[in-house]
Amino acid sequence: MELDFERCYRAVDSRDQRFDGWFYTGVTSTGIYCRPSCPATTPKRQNVRFFPSAAAAQTAGLRACRRCRPDAAPGSPQWDVRADVVGRAMRLIADGVVDRDGVPGLAARLGYTERHLHRMLRAEMGAGPLALARAQRAQTARTLIETTGLGMAEIAFAAGFGSVRQFNDTVREVYGRAPSELRAARGRSVAPGGAGTITLRLAYRPPLHARALLDFLALRALPGVEEVRDGTYRRGLRLPHGPGEAALTPADGHVSATLRLTDMRDLAPAVARCRRLLDLDADPTAVDGTLAADPALAGAVATEPGIRLPRSVDGFEMAVRAVVGQQVSVRSARTTLTRLLTHLSPPTPTPAGVRTPAGVDQEVWASESAHRMPKPLDRPAEDAGSGEDAGSGEGVGRADRLRGFPTPEEVLGVPDEVFGMPAGRRETLRALAGAVVDGSLDLAPGGDREETVRRLLALPGIGPWTAGYVAMRALGDPDVLLPTDLALRRGAAALGVPADPRTLDTYADRWRPWRSYAVIRLWRAG
């Protein structure tokens, strides 16, 4: 990635927070690397180098600044925007693929040789896949050291290191301190949720319109899977090593995340999925700047800056929601999905082989509370025919434990009578689940967007709207327009934008490459 020295240095000199995560500042005279917004004295030009990633700075022999903590900066927004191999690789590395499957597994997922993948990442990021994964392990280890009471050996393996010695050497190299010194500096306090519970801050680039995010998620909350209550979004997670739960509360300058994990190895994937869900790595200044150039959207952007694109923690879940929501009211779609969830997730004990962390009540993880009747929110339901996924304008009664969405294998085994929908749509869901199971359809964040859309359209019962919705929310494509969506057209009319699908499609060219964010604003206006 090309970094213009003058532009980068001006950002550092002005301590511009908008560039945090875009690049890292290496100071050769002190041997440290920082965020652009680090409050320390601006270094002299001759002592400065700029790096496209923290891993590149670490590879150059620099350690992380103890003052600005550059490893905790928001991620680069280009990895959510870009659909090329490097962008896909960065998303998969963030999801822990290298830790679980190694570089060969990452290369296989992307369809390239290890050598060629290494070459591409070195050219763009200044570091290969192992170095990038190592930087993430170091950040995970620091989080566990400072927020849990786990022993250092447990932390080493939970963070993905192959040995305690490797863990110690990496922490000393990256942070300039031994693991025990990091813990002593922060104290040994453990999160009040008990063992298996971690509370941390998720950084973002301001502004963030938190109310819009919570409104969007609340209207689509599924009982037993997710809920929005008292300014906090909670949901169950299916993670690589076991179930988990996340509670996300937007705050000033960060989102407070409380993660409840059955296996600490899932910390990095859980953080990555929560960041994607809330679109925390976006560059709202760039998005709003483009959309505000259209007079029709300028007022909405000025009134509500920082609208994000709510994504998903599970691509298959989002695809199922899109199919179920075809041509029915959001209330009806939610009823269908709730019936499906009730059938697939009755009260069950903790599965054999799932490690429940020490100190966590086994019954809390094993038991499921019964569904409660939903309570109304102070916001009207959307009309029928909008095509959006389940959401009826109703809140969700709080469950003691939230669970992840069912797997494709579970959906394949659902009897016809449970679905409660036309035969054609049932077959679409089964075809969708079957394609995910046999590997012909990749709905993970690192999937090839164009290829995934093409394969979705090849499935029976899936058209451009459904494929576009999945691309937007499951794959994170920032430039999707759904011109036939009824709610979108209502919002367009309310803002004085042409509401005819063909005319709207042409008009929306001025919103590129952020048409997905325009969709969220039009839905909100409607």
JOKA-V422559 format. One record per helix or strand of 3 or more residues. SS is the DSSP state (h for helix, s for strand). FROM is the first residue (numbers start at 1). TO is the last residue. If there is no record, write none. Layout:
# JOKA-V422559
ss->{SS	SS}
from->{FROM	FROM}
to->{TO	TO}
This chain:
# JOKA-V422559
ss->{h	h	s	s	h	s	h	h	h	h	h	h	h	h	h	h	s	h	s	s	s	s	h	h	h	h	h	h	h	h	h	h	h	h	h	h}
from->{5	17	23	32	45	48	54	70	78	85	97	114	129	152	164	179	197	210	226	232	242	254	264	284	295	315	330	362	408	416	423	449	464	486	501	515}
to->{13	19	27	34	47	51	59	72	81	94	110	125	147	158	175	186	203	219	229	239	251	261	278	292	303	324	344	366	412	419	437	458	473	494	511	525}
